[in-house]
Amino acid sequence: MKKLTDLMRRLRSSDGCPWDREQTLESLQQYLIEESYEVIDAIDSGDPDKLKDELGDLLLQVVFQAQICEEQGKFTFNDVADGLMAKLVRRHPHVFGTEKADTPAKVLKRWEEIKSQEKTKEANERHSAVDGVPPGLPGLLKAQRVQARVARVGFDWKTAVGVVAKIEEELAEVKKALASGSEQELKHEIGDLLFSVVNLSRFKRISAEVALESAVTRFVRRFKAMEERIRLDGRKVSECSLDELERHWQAVKKQLSGKRKPPRRRARSGK
């Protein structure tokens, strides 16, 4: 880690790299998000070499931002590491202390209790259980965070059946909005439907963001396979009727069902 931080310090120096030198905490935000998704892609691919590479890229963003903060006199990378280690020890009293927690559920419950105690000062400054959710989060993640906050104070469903019933209720509202012809009402009801679907994902401990990303990846893979199938027939997708497209789509779904998805193509912007 010292070699890595020294290297980053050199890149940011006056005789280092102009691109690295001009970066700010704000300019690096997009790369932090992109690299996080690249790590998820690597995990999905099942390729350990790719995962190793992507974890390195994600670590670069942490080291990069810590170096900028060191230059500003705020903190160093060592401060970040020290703080993390202290937090891990503090939140694992069943490992580093005398407490007992023999199931993941008990560990999570105790983790949240300790985390809540740590945030006492911050919590006292909040007026609502939903205060403190970062406004810049992607919509799905923000919805899941808000729902998790209210669930902690008891505002939650008893079973998944209730969540599904709510989804069905919101879907019925969407249908009514479609019939009304009101674009504003439709926008409102679609938002409610999405929020309810995210709630089901959160209730079952599934990341809505990751679930949607996986669905998009499956769709793209199937659509490309359908395009290829139609191309081999000497035609274009735009030349097919909806019935023909549906037949090709179902055939592709059946063909690809159960097959492991291939690694997604790497997409980058910036350095």
Secondary structure, DSSP 8 states (H G I E B T S, - for coil): -HHHHHHHHHHTSTTS-HHHHH--TTTTHHHHHHHHHHHHHHHHHT-HHHHHHHHHHHHHHHHHHHHHHHHTTS--HHHHHHHHHHHHHHT-HHHHSS----SHHHHHHHHHHHHHHHTHHHHHT-SSTTTT--TTS-HHHHHHHHHHHHHHTT-S-SSHHHHHHHHHHHHHHHHHHHHHT-HHHHHHHHHHHHHHHHHHHHHTT--HHHHHHHHHHHHHHHHHHHHHHHHHTT--GGGS-HHHHHHHHHHHHHHHTT-------------
